[in-house]
Amino acid sequence: MSPDTIPLVQQSWTQVAAIAPQAAALFYQNLFTADPSLKPLFKGNMEAQGAKLMQMIGAAVGKLDDLGTLAPILQGLGKRHAGYGVQDAHYDTVGGALLQTLDQGLGAGFTPAVKAAWSEVYGVMAQVMKDAAKAP
């Protein structure tokens, strides 16, 4: 990752974390609008699911400068998500919904540099998860 990527993601996340419940609701709205077929993959209380999502993103963002710790966590998530029926193509849809949510939540703060940083970070994380899902 480029040297500016991690600070841009971490700084912008603090703004999103301040509106976590709204951001989570926006994310799922964006996700299910982009691909309604994903809705059955989510079971249970969506507010609780959203809280877990925001917590996991926050934890991952906080560990971006410690990839040795973050990678095994992402690998575990990738394996679990595969068990839920998540396919490689779903990661692109999730990435799009995430960027859309960040745009909505950050407004003018979602600069081209912030968008590029999030795209880079999400791409790396998604790849680690997809690779883990395919591993024996």
Buried (B, 14 or more C-beta within 10 A) or exposed (E): BEEEBBEBBBEBBEBBBEBBEBBBBBBBBBBBEBBEEBEEBBEEEBEEBBBEBBEEBBEBBEBBEEEEEBBEBBBEBBBEBBEEEBEEEBBBBBBBBBBBBBBBBBEEEBEEEBBBBBBBBBBBBBBBBBEBBEEE
